[in-house]
Amino acid sequence: MSDMSSTEWPQDILPKIGLDPYTAVVALSHVGHIDDEALQVAVKSPCVYIGALGSQRNHAKRKERLKAAGITDAEIARIKSPIGIDIGAQSPAEIAVSVMAEVILAV
């Protein structure tokens, strides 16, 4: 495994880490091409949960970019977005709890 303190692109580091049925991948960068690279790797893996932060409008744009990159509709359907259980979260901490609750439900 690579040194986790280094900075690497998602498409480079995720295969090194290894995504298995016990892995959850959540894209949170707010930078489309970075999130897209992570999601393209994740949907090809057996990971238990794949999510991406963003609105429904942003996710619609994301889906179009992923389709253009050759990701299938079935693979795209694995991506949860918007992420998190609707608990009326407002603060970053509340949003984090809502996302982790959704990940736990997926397990």
N, CA, C and O atoms as a Tinker XYZ file with bonds, in Angstrom:
   428  protein
     1  N      0.846000   -1.177000    0.000000    73     2
     2  CA     0.000000    0.000000    0.000000    64     1     3
     3  C      0.884000    1.229000    0.000000    63     2     4     5
     4  O      1.982000    1.226000    0.558000    81     3
     5  N      0.398000    2.264000   -0.624000    73     3     6
     6  CA     1.151000    3.503000   -0.747000    64     5     7
     7  C      1.095000    4.289000    0.556000    63     6     8     9
     8  O      0.223000    4.063000    1.396000    81     7
     9  N      2.033000    5.209000    0.710000    73     7    10
    10  CA     2.047000    6.107000    1.861000    64     9    11
    11  C      0.815000    7.009000    1.779000    63    10    12    13
    12  O      0.720000    7.833000    0.869000    81    11
    13  N     -0.113000    6.869000    2.697000    73    11    14
    14  CA    -1.377000    7.597000    2.650000    64    13    15
    15  C     -1.204000    9.092000    2.918000    63    14    16    17
    16  O     -2.152000    9.856000    2.738000    81    15
    17  N     -0.016000    9.525000    3.345000    73    15    18
    18  CA     0.185000   10.945000    3.584000    64    17    19
    19  C      0.539000   11.695000    2.305000    63    18    20    21
    20  O      0.584000   12.925000    2.304000    81    19
    21  N      0.790000   10.972000    1.224000    73    19    22
    22  CA     1.118000   11.630000   -0.035000    64    21    23
    23  C     -0.158000   12.055000   -0.747000    63    22    24    25
    24  O     -1.253000   11.583000   -0.442000    81    23
    25  N      0.013000   12.954000   -1.700000    73    23    26
    26  CA    -1.111000   13.428000   -2.486000    64    25    27
    27  C     -1.032000   12.793000   -3.860000    63    26    28    29
    28  O     -0.038000   12.949000   -4.570000    81    27
    29  N     -2.089000   12.074000   -4.234000    73    27    30
    30  CA    -2.136000   11.426000   -5.537000    64    29    31
    31  C     -3.523000   11.601000   -6.126000    63    30    32    33
    32  O     -4.488000   11.829000   -5.396000    81    31
    33  N     -3.625000   11.496000   -7.438000    73    31    34
    34  CA    -4.908000   11.570000   -8.124000    64    33    35
    35  C     -5.729000   10.323000   -7.805000    63    34    36    37
    36  O     -5.169000    9.241000   -7.628000    81    35
    37  N     -7.052000   10.468000   -7.731000    73    35    38
    38  CA    -7.910000    9.325000   -7.381000    64    37    39
    39  C     -7.675000    8.095000   -8.260000    63    38    40    41
    40  O     -7.620000    6.973000   -7.756000    81    39
    41  N     -7.538000    8.301000   -9.569000    73    39    42
    42  CA    -7.370000    7.167000  -10.467000    64    41    43
    43  C     -6.042000    6.449000  -10.239000    63    42    44    45
    44  O     -5.880000    5.307000  -10.668000    81    43
    45  N     -5.088000    7.102000   -9.568000    73    43    46
    46  CA    -3.800000    6.481000   -9.254000    64    45    47
    47  C     -3.815000    5.807000   -7.890000    63    46    48    49
    48  O     -3.304000    4.697000   -7.743000    81    47
    49  N     -4.392000    6.464000   -6.895000    73    47    50
    50  CA    -4.327000    5.952000   -5.523000    64    49    51
    51  C     -5.382000    4.881000   -5.226000    63    50    52    53
    52  O     -5.097000    3.934000   -4.493000    81    51
    53  N     -6.586000    5.008000   -5.775000    73    51    54
    54  CA    -7.639000    4.041000   -5.433000    64    53    55
    55  C     -7.278000    2.610000   -5.814000    63    54    56    57
    56  O     -7.521000    1.705000   -5.016000    81    55
    57  N     -6.710000    2.360000   -6.991000    73    55    58
    58  CA    -6.298000    0.981000   -7.285000    64    57    59
    59  C     -5.201000    0.479000   -6.335000    63    58    60    61
    60  O     -5.147000   -0.713000   -6.033000    81    59
    61  N     -4.335000    1.371000   -5.866000    73    59    62
    62  CA    -3.285000    0.978000   -4.925000    64    61    63
    63  C     -3.878000    0.605000   -3.566000    63    62    64    65
    64  O     -3.434000   -0.345000   -2.920000    81    63
    65  N     -4.878000    1.359000   -3.149000    73    63    66
    66  CA    -5.536000    1.089000   -1.869000    64    65    67
    67  C     -6.290000   -0.229000   -1.958000    63    66    68    69
    68  O     -6.245000   -1.056000   -1.047000    81    67
    69  N     -6.986000   -0.404000   -3.082000    73    67    70
    70  CA    -7.800000   -1.596000   -3.269000    64    69    71
    71  C     -9.215000   -1.357000   -2.773000    63    70    72    73
    72  O     -9.419000   -1.057000   -1.597000    81    71
    73  N    -10.184000   -1.485000   -3.653000    73    71    74
    74  CA   -11.590000   -1.307000   -3.295000    64    73    75
    75  C    -12.233000   -2.678000   -3.267000    63    74    76    77
    76  O    -12.214000   -3.409000   -4.258000    81    75
    77  N    -12.802000   -3.017000   -2.125000    73    75    78
    78  CA   -13.410000   -4.333000   -1.959000    64    77    79
    79  C    -14.834000   -4.174000   -1.422000    63    78    80    81
    80  O    -15.288000   -3.046000   -1.233000    81    79
    81  N    -15.539000   -5.262000   -1.175000    73    79    82
    82  CA   -16.928000   -5.157000   -0.704000    64    81    83
    83  C    -17.088000   -4.501000    0.673000    63    82    84    85
    84  O    -18.212000   -4.287000    1.126000    81    83
    85  N    -15.988000   -4.186000    1.331000    73    83    86
    86  CA   -16.035000   -3.520000    2.640000    64    85    87
    87  C    -15.658000   -2.045000    2.533000    63    86    88    89
    88  O    -15.509000   -1.364000    3.548000    81    87
    89  N    -15.504000   -1.553000    1.311000    73    87    90
    90  CA   -15.056000   -0.185000    1.073000    64    89    91
    91  C    -16.223000    0.706000    0.679000    63    90    92    93
    92  O    -17.094000    0.304000   -0.092000    81    91
    93  N    -16.229000    1.916000    1.213000    73    91    94
    94  CA   -17.162000    2.961000    0.791000    64    93    95
    95  C    -16.340000    4.082000    0.162000    63    94    96    97
    96  O    -15.312000    4.487000    0.705000    81    95
    97  N    -16.794000    4.575000   -0.976000    73    95    98
    98  CA   -16.126000    5.689000   -1.658000    64    97    99
    99  C    -17.107000    6.855000   -1.700000    63    98   100   101
   100  O    -18.226000    6.726000   -2.196000    81    99
   101  N    -16.670000    7.994000   -1.172000    73    99   102
   102  CA   -17.488000    9.198000   -1.188000    64   101   103
   103  C    -16.656000   10.322000   -1.803000    63   102   104   105
   104  O    -15.601000   10.681000   -1.281000    81   103
   105  N    -17.137000   10.871000   -2.911000    73   103   106
   106  CA   -16.444000   11.965000   -3.594000    64   105   107
   107  C    -16.959000   13.288000   -3.040000    63   106   108   109
   108  O    -18.157000   13.571000   -3.083000    81   107
   109  N    -16.043000   14.089000   -2.521000    73   107   110
   110  CA   -16.422000   15.318000   -1.829000    64   109   111
   111  C    -15.655000   16.547000   -2.293000    63   110   112   113
   112  O    -15.727000   17.585000   -1.634000    81   111
   113  N    -14.938000   16.473000   -3.382000    73   111   114
   114  CA   -14.012000   17.555000   -3.713000    64   113   115
   115  C    -14.679000   18.810000   -4.276000    63   114   116   117
   116  O    -14.083000   19.885000   -4.218000    81   115
   117  N    -15.862000   18.713000   -4.804000    73   115   118
   118  CA   -16.528000   19.829000   -5.499000    64   117   119
   119  C    -15.799000   20.230000   -6.776000    63   118   120   121
   120  O    -16.064000   21.295000   -7.333000    81   119
   121  N    -14.887000   19.389000   -7.239000    73   119   122
   122  CA   -14.170000   19.629000   -8.491000    64   121   123
   123  C    -14.536000   18.464000   -9.403000    63   122   124   125
   124  O    -14.109000   17.330000   -9.189000    81   123
   125  N    -15.338000   18.766000  -10.428000    73   123   126
   126  CA   -15.923000   17.726000  -11.262000    64   125   127
   127  C    -14.954000   16.685000  -11.760000    63   126   128   129
   128  O    -15.210000   15.490000  -11.613000    81   127
   129  N    -13.847000   17.102000  -12.347000    73   127   130
   130  CA   -12.954000   16.111000  -12.948000    64   129   131
   131  C    -12.272000   15.244000  -11.901000    63   130   132   133
   132  O    -11.969000   14.083000  -12.179000    81   131
   133  N    -12.021000   15.767000  -10.707000    73   131   134
   134  CA   -11.414000   14.954000   -9.650000    64   133   135
   135  C    -12.427000   13.939000   -9.139000    63   134   136   137
   136  O    -12.111000   12.756000   -9.012000    81   135
   137  N    -13.642000   14.393000   -8.844000    73   135   138
   138  CA   -14.692000   13.469000   -8.400000    64   137   139
   139  C    -14.981000   12.424000   -9.472000    63   138   140   141
   140  O    -15.139000   11.243000   -9.162000    81   139
   141  N    -15.050000   12.853000  -10.731000    73   139   142
   142  CA   -15.348000   11.924000  -11.824000    64   141   143
   143  C    -14.314000   10.811000  -11.900000    63   142   144   145
   144  O    -14.671000    9.652000  -12.110000    81   143
   145  N    -13.039000   11.143000  -11.733000    73   143   146
   146  CA   -11.978000   10.129000  -11.798000    64   145   147
   147  C    -12.152000    9.101000  -10.679000    63   146   148   149
   148  O    -12.009000    7.900000  -10.909000    81   147
   149  N    -12.458000    9.569000   -9.479000    73   147   150
   150  CA   -12.679000    8.655000   -8.357000    64   149   151
   151  C    -13.892000    7.773000   -8.611000    63   150   152   153
   152  O    -13.852000    6.569000   -8.356000    81   151
   153  N    -14.955000    8.360000   -9.105000    73   151   154
   154  CA   -16.188000    7.611000   -9.344000    64   153   155
   155  C    -16.013000    6.588000  -10.460000    63   154   156   157
   156  O    -16.581000    5.498000  -10.387000    81   155
   157  N    -15.238000    6.919000  -11.490000    73   155   158
   158  CA   -15.003000    5.966000  -12.569000    64   157   159
   159  C    -14.293000    4.720000  -12.067000    63   158   160   161
   160  O    -14.585000    3.614000  -12.523000    81   159
   161  N    -13.368000    4.885000  -11.136000    73   159   162
   162  CA   -12.690000    3.732000  -10.548000    64   161   163
   163  C    -13.655000    2.972000   -9.636000    63   162   164   165
   164  O    -13.724000    1.744000   -9.683000    81   163
   165  N    -14.390000    3.702000   -8.817000    73   163   166
   166  CA   -15.274000    3.077000   -7.830000    64   165   167
   167  C    -16.367000    2.224000   -8.474000    63   166   168   169
   168  O    -16.637000    1.118000   -8.006000    81   167
   169  N    -16.996000    2.719000   -9.536000    73   167   170
   170  CA   -18.113000    1.971000  -10.132000    64   169   171
   171  C    -17.655000    0.674000  -10.799000    63   170   172   173
   172  O    -18.472000   -0.210000  -11.055000    81   171
   173  N    -16.381000    0.556000  -11.076000    73   171   174
   174  CA   -15.836000   -0.671000  -11.669000    64   173   175
   175  C    -15.416000   -1.667000  -10.594000    63   174   176   177
   176  O    -14.983000   -2.775000  -10.909000    81   175
   177  N    -15.538000   -1.282000   -9.340000    73   175   178
   178  CA   -15.103000   -2.109000   -8.213000    64   177   179
   179  C    -16.315000   -2.722000   -7.502000    63   178   180   181
   180  O    -17.458000   -2.362000   -7.784000    81   179
   181  N    -16.051000   -3.643000   -6.585000    73   179   182
   182  CA   -17.150000   -4.235000   -5.819000    64   181   183
   183  C    -17.479000   -3.487000   -4.531000    63   182   184   185
   184  O    -18.143000   -4.044000   -3.658000    81   183
   185  N    -17.027000   -2.229000   -4.389000    73   183   186
   186  CA   -17.244000   -1.533000   -3.122000    64   185   187
   187  C    -18.737000   -1.434000   -2.789000    63   186   188   189
   188  O    -19.594000   -1.391000   -3.673000    81   187
   189  N    -19.011000   -1.400000   -1.498000    73   187   190
   190  CA   -20.383000   -1.498000   -1.001000    64   189   191
   191  C    -21.183000   -0.207000   -1.182000    63   190   192   193
   192  O    -22.407000   -0.250000   -1.302000    81   191
   193  N    -20.504000    0.934000   -1.203000    73   191   194
   194  CA   -21.207000    2.213000   -1.267000    64   193   195
   195  C    -20.385000    3.172000   -2.109000    63   194   196   197
   196  O    -19.164000    3.251000   -1.969000    81   195
   197  N    -21.068000    3.903000   -2.989000    73   195   198
   198  CA   -20.441000    4.950000   -3.785000    64   197   199
   199  C    -21.360000    6.163000   -3.715000    63   198   200   201
   200  O    -22.542000    6.072000   -4.044000    81   199
   201  N    -20.822000    7.283000   -3.291000    73   199   202
   202  CA   -21.619000    8.504000   -3.193000    64   201   203
   203  C    -20.835000    9.711000   -3.646000    63   202   204   205
   204  O    -19.604000    9.709000   -3.643000    81   203
   205  N    -21.564000   10.747000   -4.038000    73   203   206
   206  CA   -20.935000   11.984000   -4.472000    64   205   207
   207  C    -21.737000   13.168000   -3.953000    63   206   208   209
   208  O    -22.947000   13.259000   -4.166000    81   207
   209  N    -21.053000   14.062000   -3.277000    73   207   210
   210  CA   -21.679000   15.268000   -2.759000    64   209   211
   211  C    -22.127000   16.147000   -3.923000    63   210   212   213
   212  O    -21.424000   16.264000   -4.927000    81   211
   213  N    -23.270000   16.747000   -3.788000    73   211   214
   214  CA   -23.746000   17.660000   -4.823000    64   213   215
   215  C    -25.253000   17.619000   -4.961000    63   214   216   217
   216  O    -25.917000   16.699000   -4.484000    81   215
   217  N    -25.764000   18.613000   -5.610000    73   215   218
   218  CA   -27.206000   18.729000   -5.834000    64   217   219
   219  C    -27.651000   17.782000   -6.946000    63   218   220   221
   220  O    -26.829000   17.185000   -7.642000    81   219
   221  N    -28.958000   17.659000   -7.096000    73   219   222
   222  CA   -29.498000   16.848000   -8.192000    64   221   223
   223  C    -29.072000   17.424000   -9.535000    63   222   224   225
   224  O    -28.779000   16.677000  -10.469000    81   223
   225  N    -29.037000   18.744000   -9.637000    73   223   226
   226  CA   -28.608000   19.386000  -10.881000    64   225   227
   227  C    -27.143000   19.056000  -11.193000    63   226   228   229
   228  O    -26.802000   18.734000  -12.332000    81   227
   229  N    -26.284000   19.139000  -10.175000    73   227   230
   230  CA   -24.880000   18.800000  -10.376000    64   229   231
   231  C    -24.711000   17.327000  -10.719000    63   230   232   233
   232  O    -23.858000   16.971000  -11.532000    81   231
   233  N    -25.519000   16.472000  -10.104000    73   231   234
   234  CA   -25.415000   15.040000  -10.387000    64   233   235
   235  C    -25.858000   14.742000  -11.823000    63   234   236   237
   236  O    -25.299000   13.855000  -12.468000    81   235
   237  N    -26.839000   15.461000  -12.321000    73   235   238
   238  CA   -27.265000   15.265000  -13.712000    64   237   239
   239  C    -26.116000   15.597000  -14.666000    63   238   240   241
   240  O    -25.889000   14.884000  -15.643000    81   239
   241  N    -25.403000   16.668000  -14.382000    73   239   242
   242  CA   -24.242000   17.032000  -15.194000    64   241   243
   243  C    -23.144000   15.973000  -15.068000    63   242   244   245
   244  O    -22.499000   15.610000  -16.052000    81   243
   245  N    -22.944000   15.484000  -13.839000    73   243   246
   246  CA   -21.948000   14.445000  -13.581000    64   245   247
   247  C    -22.269000   13.196000  -14.384000    63   246   248   249
   248  O    -21.382000   12.598000  -14.994000    81   247
   249  N    -23.534000   12.801000  -14.386000    73   247   250
   250  CA   -23.931000   11.598000  -15.130000    64   249   251
   251  C    -23.618000   11.744000  -16.615000    63   250   252   253
   252  O    -23.163000   10.792000  -17.249000    81   251
   253  N    -23.854000   12.916000  -17.166000    73   251   254
   254  CA   -23.539000   13.140000  -18.587000    64   253   255
   255  C    -22.040000   13.025000  -18.844000    63   254   256   257
   256  O    -21.621000   12.433000  -19.839000    81   255
   257  N    -21.234000   13.590000  -17.945000    73   255   258
   258  CA   -19.774000   13.484000  -18.107000    64   257   259
   259  C    -19.322000   12.024000  -18.012000    63   258   260   261
   260  O    -18.471000   11.579000  -18.782000    81   259
   261  N    -19.899000   11.287000  -17.061000    73   259   262
   262  CA   -19.516000    9.884000  -16.897000    64   261   263
   263  C    -19.938000    9.046000  -18.101000    63   262   264   265
   264  O    -19.189000    8.176000  -18.544000    81   263
   265  N    -21.129000    9.304000  -18.631000    73   263   266
   266  CA   -21.571000    8.597000  -19.840000    64   265   267
   267  C    -20.611000    8.873000  -20.993000    63   266   268   269
   268  O    -20.247000    7.964000  -21.739000    81   267
   269  N    -20.208000   10.124000  -21.132000    73   267   270
   270  CA   -19.268000   10.495000  -22.199000    64   269   271
   271  C    -17.925000    9.796000  -22.016000    63   270   272   273
   272  O    -17.201000    9.575000  -22.987000    81   271
   273  N    -17.591000    9.447000  -20.777000    73   271   274
   274  CA   -16.340000    8.751000  -20.484000    64   273   275
   275  C    -16.479000    7.236000  -20.616000    63   274   276   277
   276  O    -15.519000    6.503000  -20.381000    81   275
   277  N    -17.672000    6.764000  -20.993000    73   275   278
   278  CA   -17.865000    5.336000  -21.215000    64   277   279
   279  C    -18.422000    4.551000  -20.043000    63   278   280   281
   280  O    -18.447000    3.321000  -20.076000    81   279
   281  N    -18.869000    5.246000  -19.009000    73   279   282
   282  CA   -19.477000    4.571000  -17.860000    64   281   283
   283  C    -20.917000    4.233000  -18.216000    63   282   284   285
   284  O    -21.644000    5.071000  -18.750000    81   283
   285  N    -21.330000    3.000000  -17.917000    73   283   286
   286  CA   -22.667000    2.540000  -18.283000    64   285   287
   287  C    -23.733000    3.106000  -17.344000    63   286   288   289
   288  O    -23.428000    3.579000  -16.249000    81   287
   289  N    -24.987000    3.049000  -17.794000    73   287   290
   290  CA   -26.101000    3.498000  -16.949000    64   289   291
   291  C    -26.160000    2.682000  -15.661000    63   290   292   293
   292  O    -26.425000    3.231000  -14.592000    81   291
   293  N    -25.915000    1.379000  -15.755000    73   291   294
   294  CA   -25.940000    0.518000  -14.566000    64   293   295
   295  C    -24.849000    0.921000  -13.577000    63   294   296   297
   296  O    -25.074000    0.926000  -12.367000    81   295
   297  N    -23.683000    1.253000  -14.087000    73   295   298
   298  CA   -22.600000    1.689000  -13.202000    64   297   299
   299  C    -22.928000    3.038000  -12.580000    63   298   300   301
   300  O    -22.688000    3.242000  -11.390000    81   299
   301  N    -23.462000    3.946000  -13.351000    73   299   302
   302  CA   -23.841000    5.267000  -12.838000    64   301   303
   303  C    -24.920000    5.131000  -11.769000    63   302   304   305
   304  O    -24.925000    5.884000  -10.795000    81   303
   305  N    -25.828000    4.184000  -11.941000    73   303   306
   306  CA   -26.912000    3.986000  -10.977000    64   305   307
   307  C    -26.392000    3.583000   -9.594000    63   306   308   309
   308  O    -27.114000    3.715000   -8.606000    81   307
   309  N    -25.167000    3.100000   -9.510000    73   307   310
   310  CA   -24.573000    2.737000   -8.214000    64   309   311
   311  C    -24.214000    3.961000   -7.386000    63   310   312   313
   312  O    -24.022000    3.850000   -6.175000    81   311
   313  N    -24.121000    5.125000   -8.016000    73   311   314
   314  CA   -23.681000    6.343000   -7.332000    64   313   315
   315  C    -24.867000    7.013000   -6.643000    63   314   316   317
   316  O    -25.847000    7.380000   -7.291000    81   315
   317  N    -24.768000    7.166000   -5.336000    73   315   318
   318  CA   -25.786000    7.892000   -4.562000    64   317   319
   319  C    -25.472000    9.379000   -4.634000    63   318   320   321
   320  O    -24.345000    9.800000   -4.370000    81   319
   321  N    -26.471000   10.166000   -4.991000    73   319   322
   322  CA   -26.310000   11.615000   -4.989000    64   321   323
   323  C    -27.677000   12.253000   -5.115000    63   322   324   325
   324  O    -28.452000   11.838000   -5.977000    81   323
   325  N    -28.009000   13.221000   -4.315000    73   323   326
   326  CA   -27.210000   13.727000   -3.209000    64   325   327
   327  C    -27.027000   12.664000   -2.130000    63   326   328   329
   328  O    -27.819000   11.727000   -2.028000    81   327
   329  N    -25.989000   12.816000   -1.339000    73   327   330
   330  CA   -25.666000   11.810000   -0.337000    64   329   331
   331  C    -26.171000   12.221000    1.036000    63   330   332   333
   332  O    -26.391000   13.396000    1.330000    81   331
   333  N    -26.342000   11.195000    1.862000    73   331   334
   334  CA   -26.756000   11.403000    3.246000    64   333   335
   335  C    -28.242000   11.188000    3.444000    63   334   336   337
   336  O    -29.054000   11.429000    2.550000    81   335
   337  N    -28.569000   10.735000    4.619000    73   335   338
   338  CA   -29.963000   10.558000    5.016000    64   337   339
   339  C    -30.543000   11.937000    5.324000    63   338   340   341
   340  O    -29.868000   12.770000    5.929000    81   339
   341  N    -31.762000   12.179000    4.922000    73   339   342
   342  CA   -32.390000   13.483000    5.137000    64   341   343
   343  C    -32.777000   13.641000    6.600000    63   342   344   345
   344  O    -33.842000   13.203000    7.037000    81   343
   345  N    -31.882000   14.278000    7.337000    73   343   346
   346  CA   -32.154000   14.565000    8.747000    64   345   347
   347  C    -32.224000   16.079000    8.978000    63   346   348   349
   348  O    -32.211000   16.545000   10.117000    81   347
   349  N    -32.298000   16.834000    7.884000    73   347   350
   350  CA   -32.323000   18.286000    7.995000    64   349   351
   351  C    -30.959000   18.857000    8.353000    63   350   352   353
   352  O    -30.867000   19.921000    8.966000    81   351
   353  N    -29.913000   18.160000    7.976000    73   351   354
   354  CA   -28.548000   18.576000    8.321000    64   353   355
   355  C    -28.236000   19.950000    7.738000    63   354   356   357
   356  O    -28.589000   20.253000    6.599000    81   355
   357  N    -27.566000   20.772000    8.542000    73   355   358
   358  CA   -27.152000   22.109000    8.128000    64   357   359
   359  C    -25.639000   22.290000    8.257000    63   358   360   361
   360  O    -24.987000   22.782000    7.335000    81   359
   361  N    -25.096000   21.897000    9.385000    73   359   362
   362  CA   -23.674000   22.116000    9.647000    64   361   363
   363  C    -22.846000   20.992000    9.012000    63   362   364   365
   364  O    -23.373000   19.921000    8.710000    81   363
   365  N    -21.549000   21.243000    8.813000    73   363   366
   366  CA   -20.690000   20.173000    8.284000    64   365   367
   367  C    -20.734000   18.898000    9.133000    63   366   368   369
   368  O    -20.727000   17.792000    8.592000    81   367
   369  N    -20.778000   19.047000   10.444000    73   367   370
   370  CA   -20.826000   17.872000   11.320000    64   369   371
   371  C    -22.121000   17.090000   11.115000    63   370   372   373
   372  O    -22.104000   15.860000   11.061000    81   371
   373  N    -23.234000   17.797000   11.001000    73   371   374
   374  CA   -24.524000   17.124000   10.776000    64   373   375
   375  C    -24.547000   16.430000    9.416000    63   374   376   377
   376  O    -25.071000   15.323000    9.291000    81   375
   377  N    -23.983000   17.077000    8.405000    73   375   378
   378  CA   -23.919000   16.468000    7.077000    64   377   379
   379  C    -23.065000   15.212000    7.129000    63   378   380   381
   380  O    -23.423000   14.194000    6.535000    81   379
   381  N    -21.942000   15.271000    7.831000    73   379   382
   382  CA   -21.075000   14.103000    7.962000    64   381   383
   383  C    -21.810000   12.941000    8.629000    63   382   384   385
   384  O    -21.686000   11.795000    8.197000    81   383
   385  N    -22.571000   13.236000    9.675000    73   383   386
   386  CA   -23.342000   12.185000   10.348000    64   385   387
   387  C    -24.379000   11.590000    9.399000    63   386   388   389
   388  O    -24.572000   10.374000    9.384000    81   387
   389  N    -25.044000   12.420000    8.615000    73   387   390
   390  CA   -26.067000   11.916000    7.699000    64   389   391
   391  C    -25.450000   11.032000    6.615000    63   390   392   393
   392  O    -26.049000   10.038000    6.206000    81   391
   393  N    -24.257000   11.395000    6.152000    73   391   394
   394  CA   -23.567000   10.586000    5.140000    64   393   395
   395  C    -23.129000    9.261000    5.752000    63   394   396   397
   396  O    -23.326000    8.204000    5.152000    81   395
   397  N    -22.539000    9.312000    6.935000    73   395   398
   398  CA   -22.099000    8.064000    7.561000    64   397   399
   399  C    -23.275000    7.148000    7.878000    63   398   400   401
   400  O    -23.143000    5.927000    7.795000    81   399
   401  N    -24.415000    7.714000    8.237000    73   399   402
   402  CA   -25.605000    6.892000    8.475000    64   401   403
   403  C    -26.007000    6.166000    7.189000    63   402   404   405
   404  O    -26.384000    4.995000    7.233000    81   403
   405  N    -25.930000    6.851000    6.050000    73   403   406
   406  CA   -26.268000    6.203000    4.778000    64   405   407
   407  C    -25.263000    5.111000    4.431000    63   406   408   409
   408  O    -25.642000    4.064000    3.906000    81   407
   409  N    -23.987000    5.347000    4.720000    73   407   410
   410  CA   -22.968000    4.327000    4.477000    64   409   411
   411  C    -23.241000    3.104000    5.351000    63   410   412   413
   412  O    -23.168000    1.972000    4.874000    81   411
   413  N    -23.549000    3.327000    6.607000    73   411   414
   414  CA   -23.831000    2.221000    7.525000    64   413   415
   415  C    -25.042000    1.419000    7.041000    63   414   416   417
   416  O    -25.045000    0.191000    7.125000    81   415
   417  N    -26.058000    2.100000    6.542000    73   415   418
   418  CA   -27.231000    1.394000    6.010000    64   417   419
   419  C    -26.869000    0.512000    4.817000    63   418   420   421
   420  O    -27.497000   -0.522000    4.591000    81   419
   421  N    -25.863000    0.921000    4.059000    73   419   422
   422  CA   -25.466000    0.158000    2.871000    64   421   423
   423  C    -24.761000   -1.140000    3.234000    63   422   424   425
   424  O    -24.739000   -2.085000    2.444000    81   423
   425  N    -24.195000   -1.182000    4.407000    73   423   426
   426  CA   -23.445000   -2.363000    4.853000    64   425   427
   427  C    -24.370000   -3.401000    5.299000    63   426   428
   428  O    -23.938000   -4.476000    5.714000    81   427
